Structures are given as C-alpha cells and as structure tokens.
Amino acid sequence: MALLFQLQSAARLSNGGVSEIAINAALSFVENAKPQTEVEAALVMQMACTHAAGMAVLSRIGGGHGGGRHVATYGSSRQQTS
C-alpha cells in the first residue's frame, strides 16, 4: 500500500491534483515488467515513480524544450514552505 502512495506522490500535478494518466502508465509498466519477487516489484515500482516524477519536472520546464537556462533555473530555485 505504501508503494501506491509513493506513486501517487510522484504523479502529482503542479496544481496539486494527481495525473490519472501517469498513474495508469506506471501501473501498466509494473504489470508488464512481471516482477517475480517482492524485491523486483519494489525496484520496478521505484523505476515507475522515478519516471513519473521526472516527466512531471520536464513538463514544468516546458516539456524539455525550455533550454539549458530554464533547466538550471528550475533546478537551483527553492520552493517556499509555509
């Protein structure tokens, strides 16, 4: 169950919602990887979460077409916490 919460966190949209497409894609990836053990399942889920989080970051910087300056700016900025 904890892995599903991690996947949900990785699939967060910038507006705070959750991307149903990202979750379905990640679950499809896990299913098609056909893990044989719990360790394999955890590793595959980690791969799926990393991919979902990476795609979310790329979408926030213009789909990867923002150029090096935008990537560096986004990577070096800190988010304010209230």
N, C-alpha and C positions, 0 to 999 in steps of 0.2 A: 504494500500500500504506500509506503514511503517513497518508492520509486515513482509512482504515479504523481505524487505531489511535487517531486523534483521536476518531472516532465512538464507539469502544469506551470511551474515557476519559469522554466526555460522557454515556454511558449507564450509568455506574456507579451502583450502589445504595448506600444508606447502610451496608449490611453488607459491602461490598467486592465483591459479585458484579456481574454485568452484566445489565441488563434486556434480555432477548431481544425483548420487545415493543417497546421503544424503538428497538433497532437495526433491527428489521424495519420499523417505521413510518418511520424515517429513510431506509432504503434504498428503500422504496416512494415516498417523497416525491421522492428524487433521480431515480428511474426515471420517474415521472410528469411531472417538470419537463422532461424530454427536452433536456438541455443539448446544444448544438451544437458547442461548443469546449471545450478544456481549462479555460479561464478560467471559462466558465459552469459547468462541472462543479465546479470548486473553490468558486465562490461558492454554488452550491446545496448542496454538502456543508457549507460553513460555516453556512449557514442551518439545515440539519438538525441540526448539532451544537449550535448556539446554542439551538435549540428543545428538544432533548433535555436539555441542561444546565439550562435554565430550568424545565422541567417537574420535573426532579429536585429543584431548590431548592424549588419550590412544594409538592411532596409532603412535604418535610421540615418545612415550617412549617404542616402541617395542610391541605394541598390549597388553600391560598389563603384559607381561612376562619379563619385564626388571628388576624385583626385587625391593625391597624397596629402595635401594640406588639410582637407576635411577629415581624413582619417587620423592624422596626427592631432588635430584639434579635438576631435571626439575622444581620442584615447587619453589625452592629457587633462581633459576637463574633469572636475569633480562635481558630483551632484550634491546639492544641499539637502540635508535631512532636517526635518522639523521636530 
